């Protein structure tokens, strides 16, 4: 699922949602080099996910506690809410294929 328009970005995937509706799905989001540097320094980054199951999410993420950037923690979803409406868990991980 690698997309050529993101060649110079790091691909993360939001944990899978099993909520009905909209059905089982997950979302990708892409981080630039500068965003990765911000996360490495324990900052937060705002991102928008890909569209899957007819919707996307606006997230604020940070490096998960004790993580080497393999895992990110979702701080807020869709306008400052603690949880996404379709119940994705609060984690995202580096995507590898």
Secondary structure, 3 states (H helix, E strand, C coil): CCCHHHCCCEEEEECCECCCCCCCECCEEEECHHHHHHHHCCCEEEEECCCECCECCEEEEEECCCCCCCEEEEEEECCCECCCCCCCCCEEEECCC
